[in-house]
Amino acid sequence: MQTHSAQPPAVLLLADGTVHYGKAFGKIGTATGEICFNTGMTGYQEVFTDPSYYGQIIIMNSVHIGNYGVKDDEVESESVKIRGLIARNLEEQFSRKLANASLETYLQMNNIVCIEGVDTRALVTHVRQNGAMNCIISSEILDVDVLKKMLAEVPNMDGLELASHVTTKQPYTLGDEKSPIRIAVLDFGTKQHILHCMVQRGAYVKVFPAKTGIEELKKFNPAGYFISNGPGDPAAMDYAIATVKDVLKENKPTFGICLGHQLLALASGVETFKLHHGHRGLNHPVKNLVTGLCEVTTQNHGFGVNPETLKNAPQVEVTHLNLNDNSIEGIRIKDKPAFSVQYHPESTPGPHDSRYLFDQFIDMIRKSLN
């Protein structure tokens, strides 16, 4: 383990009473949130800046995190969005010449409380077996009884609306404004590389705050709509479900990713539910039921679409399944030009197997314009 002479002790407490001790890294302080784990070996900076992680403390399961430093353009938003970080070895020294700074400097600048020296294999196994739960990390308070009282005050993720905390404050545009492929983006915490994947394919996108209504979206005269990823419980987002229902009435090509997938399902009469411990990593196998092909996908979600409620929405067809647990990974609306996937086809980080979905979306828009 990388050790620093001035590293103070730190403690991690889970809601079920499990305690782990380690060393402080990043900001000295206290952080609370829902514990989750990511199994990816690379792409830690993209993970930390993904708005979908807002409100969560993440375990990075790879043994060494920080060994290639951080770089200004390897981000998915303007700041780190995780609440805290747990790892086996957090490395201050880095080998990449192109890096701008060390991981510790970066985490300190973003006020992120971290703990290293934790047996992350044992901790991930514990979360897999016992499910997601709240936790607290502290490098300033080491009294477990005090931390238990603080942790008891933290709200559960189930029922929590968080998208409004990470959405853009003002609309903004990307791409060529002369392009006929105009896409209105409902920003519930969108990753920047999702927008880049659309712009690279010739789209002109306008990104709107989460609580923008359909009339404001229509003023942009979009040829298509995109429903973004984001944090929190989709069932707690009544405003977003209502807007997606209005979007569907427009009968224009519509694409949703992750939270956007869940919102499309809810707007179509299908319910969502909280997963036992979520799917987060870069190597989740998914089968495309339309083509019969499989793809290796990047995932980050704690909620899913409830297959038992599909009977309430005969117009919804399942298009993709997770091969690990048969959970729903994609749907399309039979009588509308609308589809969505639970995983992240922009895949930053991760394999690019699924980027065909952006081609599919742009092709739908092109055909609708002819």
Steps between C-alpha positions, in 0.01 A plus 500: 500500500618854423551662842564862587674603820226743596203273422256513792273205578150476352196288574218363284168408662213327316136526600498135610775573755795368296818699573821525295812694595753647261696814412372839385550621143366814332314744725505456877137496609180294508283377211171309488306330223386170355784251458546341156784338310652525154694206359680690223881496500539832315306820444484609863491870413205456264325298773561763767359780280192307383192687637320167540722434805376810681412413861708181503821376657678271260725200552750467218566129486823515299804474728679816379311824431683818400805340342458693172402830662226731375455698179281804439305354208423158652187620675125457459400823677660813642575350843528176700150375581564212740460575873792286610746234386610163641796307358778253575786713369453865404815613324644850531786427257408455135683382189326677210684802362178646354330513841434845649505404867503219753177338612545630855539860383192459282289354782615770741407772250154343471459455879458122485549297819666163436624195683767259376646182640159331507460136396277591205451138390346418837299824501361447148405143593320638807302751290419234240360276771327760715398761243556872458480703820610835638848549641724765649874565459687724740861605553406760762261299724615151599238432770273234346209583733505864385516388136202267552288793613609707200433211260148452638413847367591421138197445269471177301547513123161332452254786438772765461477753214855610412496598133411861580829527694722414202310637200622803305378833636470655154441352154806466277574370151764281334569421136422664168197727534431458127445126537142379442562228763387712794479307826343634820679345799321470834793526740451293815877469543626427151855384435694725263608212278137411430455848353828465307382170348198681354697807385762276332215356293395840371243600761436846640396452861345735751524390861210606723466506881321200651173679575452649152148443367401384152403847374849633569657193336284547190626858452833348397316322218673169570503214253554259789513476879758349732424402863823491698654295775515633854487418873222408741169316492313544168164431667551815711521717185136580427596812303730300271249219442240760398743664256599167344129423448471833318810421294347168390191686375726689259565174310858599429808274535577466870796328667557442873806378688510360857274730708349606166421134432324470835304822441388379155374181665316691774343735244376190314336337802784268607633525857858520626661349809820528704759235419657303784846647441494654152706446186819704469798407286640465148437136412130418536378265226177602327309321225325697227178301451434665162829399336593205723844653552666553838696803611726582793364810668581777745241532778420724794154468653335413829142479368347289225183442299266252667425213258194394700323824401554465124151350478369849579654636180454275195650772282839454671734239349818380670796529261801424722565269797783481751661158469613498864156531659248533212408855606353729234770696317303650214146573382322653206149642469321308224272784388753782544850573363641469853755264654740487793775298665591456864875494436740766367575468127737800504720268710741745658664304641439162341471308171328663203276205408181700553568825319285374212205624705597861428513414128155346535365816666652736240372278217149515646518878501636519144219276372237705684627814326469353149 
